[in-house]
Structures are given as C-alpha cells and as structure tokens.
Amino acid sequence: QFAESSQKKEALQKSIEKSKIGREDTAERAALTKELAALQQKKEQLRAEIEKYRECDPDVVEEMRQTNQVAKEAANRWTDNIFSIKSWAKRKFGFEESRIDKGFGIPEDLDYID
C-alpha cells in the first residue's frame, strides 16, 4: 500500500508541475486576471440592468397575460361553484342567503370577475 501511495503521490506531483507550466505569476498574467475580474463584474452589472427591464419584454408580458387569463377563469369557476352550493343549500335546507354567507364567511359583494 505504501508503494502504491508513493506512486500516486509522485504522479500527482508531476501533474501539478505540468499544470503550473504556462501559469507562472507574470505581469501579463496578473493583468489578464485583473481584466477578467473586471469583465465578470461588468457582465453581472449588465445582467442586473437587463433584469430591471425584464417586465418590458414582449414575451414576458404575453406570458403574464396568459397567466392572468388562467387565474381569472379559475376565480370565476370557484365563484360559480360557490353560487351552486349556495343554491343547493337554499333548496335543500331552506336557509336564507344571508345566513349562508355569514356562516361561511362569503362576502356580500361576491361576483364574477369581468
């Protein structure tokens, strides 16, 4: 095991030495690294600016319209369900509409969304 570990260590050290070739700390490398960091920061700033204007993107606006339409249809479907159950309860049990509304916390001005 010791011999095997020694071979692995030597192979890793050779790999490290090989990797260091072309990566010496030179003035040019330092300048390129600094430039890379500046460009990455500029990229993040531009991404943030694009994100600010995302709401004006026609695709996003259309997606919001479709989402709103689906939500509106769902709200109207639930409102219809509430009216159906209220009607059933009035017929079945003879409750007054105001009593049903009060008992279940249904607002008096509940209506479909136009």
Secondary structure as UniProt FT lines:
FT   HELIX           2..20
FT   TURN            21..22
FT   HELIX           27..52
FT   HELIX           54..56
FT   HELIX           58..93
FT   HELIX           97..104
FT   TURN            108..109
//
